[in-house]
Each structure stands twice: as structure tokens, then as C-alpha cells.
């Protein structure tokens, strides 16, 4: 077959298809149904990942603040304010406010707390604290020794909600116990 014959064949074949008006209703419905199923599967996963990414911002900021407080307390013998730590972290973001506008910070000689304000109902609330405490440590030879530590806590709410996170319990610096999260929160700190 010559190239002219092939050309006539394809023009006749596709010319008839164009004259028929394109896709049939069944073909269009199949495409719409398949697209709908794919969206129904992918959209919840995408939205969940979006929420997790926004919550990761609060975890990262509070974890950095907690570790900086531990280091500064060890180095200088006291806790510092968010601004004095000079970490370069924002005090206000699109999702959370750490200072002013809802967020609160407290610090004294023996403890520091930072409670973030969640700006979105779909995000979990977070709070962090560090407590200087004397804790009992069991040594390998069976003796018990008391050591001074800067004990951290990073609290995450069980359920999402807008507003200020509740304060972690870090105010009794001589109780020999780790700081704890309030009811409805869980400690997610990873040393």
C-alpha cells in the first residue's frame, strides 16, 4: 500500500468519527465514574496529610523551644523567654500562635512552659514544658543516687480544637517526678 492509500484510509476512518459527534454518553459516564472513585480515594488521604503537616509545625517549634530551654538552663543556670532564646522561630504562624495573640509562656527559676494557641478547629493543640528536678536514679551496683535533670514534656491533645493548649504540670520542681500532661493530652516528647 502506498502512502497515499494510507492517507486516504485514515482520513476516511477519522472523518467518519468526527461526523458521528465524538464520544458516546456511556464513554463519558465511565470516565466520570472512574474519576469520582479516584478522587474519593485520594482526597481524604491528601487532607489528612495536610493537617499532619500543619501540626508538625507546632511539634517542631515546641520541641526546639524545649531543647533550647534545657541547653540554656544547663549552661546559664536559669530558663529564658522565647525571645531571649533567639532561636529564629516565628512567634505567630498561619496555624499556631506561640506568644501574644493567644499563646502563653511562663518561666521561673525551676520551670518553663509554652502553650500554643491553635487557630484552626481541625488541628490538635500543643504545649511544652521543662522542669529542673532532682530525681532518683538506680545505679548498676544497686545503690540509689539523686541527680539534677532538666526534664522535658511535650503535650498533644487527643482531639483537635481551636484555642489555647492547657498547661503541662511542671511547677513542682522538687517532687522527684517527671512533668506530666493535663487530662486530654498525651506526652509525645522524644529525647
Secondary structure, DSSP 4 states (H G I P E B T S, - for coil): --HHHHHHHHHHHHHHHHHHTSS-HHHHHHHHHHHHHHHHHHHHHHHHHHHHHHHHHHHHHHHHHHHHHHHHHHHHSS---HHHHT----SB-SSEE-SBTTBEEEE-SSEEEEEPEE-STTSPPEEEEEEEEEEEEE-TTS-EEEEEEEEEEEEEESS--SEEPPPPB---TTSSS--BPPTTEEE----
